């Protein structure tokens, strides 16, 4: 086995996450799919760090985790705010700006 | 530099866990309930943490468990419980033709990425982290983080504070109208609604037969009172049919004879 297999796994997970963002309607599930994509990106960063033999990839994966944590906090706060005004967590219902 | 050697246990670990991770990620898209999706995503994240540790990224593996499966997924579950169950959980297609297009695009995108990776990485030797991790993984990361990347580190701290403030602003809910008092509510009930609900909605349960919240109360004429059950339970369909707790035809037959 060579470490590139981790990159293939990362590509697969990223693709699955992208499909989820498009297909699912519940805003929270869409958000979880975005988290899956971020995790797939982290896996490839860690693998690249190992392939290239320095730790910079790991440092960047660490930064990605911090940014993802911020994103989760803000995103979930937005979802709760939308749910409060519209009583729904479906992304199809949140067409407030259209009307 | 000596090329990287991957030993058999790590290969076994990978071939055992990677298919499970992919299956869990796919199932995340296919299951109906959002809570199941969250649990499957937690499983994928734990798998990734094991992969990080296997790839000499001990610090990131632990951080992955603590931050993602510990904090982020618990936050997700917390919000799921707060928002509850609604129609968005259904898997029906709202935009016609979206699903085939999405799957086609995903197959194209995934195929492109896999093909690119296969071409870009062929014939290159991996180095491995033995040299970089010579003083220990955490020491190596700390050395980079506090020398080369000290400015991004500070910017990230500013980002965290901004995110905390933003969450507080978004979660803050200012009332635009005055909260009605109990007296005003009672007056409204009598003035606007029918007198049947003036004393409040009926409570659930059939006394002496079945005293649970998922059973609609029986009205004096024997019909179930649908408004005695919480709307959430009705939306979920978690209701027991209260007609099975009726006293049969005794009451109605006496009524008919009279």
Interface residues (C-beta under 8 A of the other chain):
Chain A: X1 X2 X3 X4 X5 X6 X7 X8 X9 X11 X12 X13 X14 X15 X16 X17 X18 X19 X20 X22 X23 X24 X25 X26 X27 X28 X29 X31 X32 X33 X35 X36 X39 X42 X43 X46 X47 X49 X50 X51 X52 X53 X54 X55 X56 X58 X59 X61 X62 X63 X65 X66 X67 X68 X69 X70 X71 X72 X73 X74 X76 X77 X78 X79 X80 X81 X83 X84 X87 X88 X89 X90 X91 X92 X93
Chain B: X1 X4 X6 X10 X11 X14 X15 X18 X21 X22 X25 X26 X28 X29 X34 X37 X38 X41 X44 X45 X48 X51 X52 X55 X56 X57 X59 X60 X63 X64 X67 X68 X71 X72 X75 X76 X79 X80 X82 X83 X86 X87 X88 X89 X90 X94 X98 X99 X102 X103 X105 X106 X109 X110 X113 X114 X117 X121 X124 X126 X127 X128 X129 X131 X132 X133 X137 X140 X141 X144 X145 X148 X149 X152 X156 X159 X160 X162 X163 X164 X166 X167 X170 X171 X173
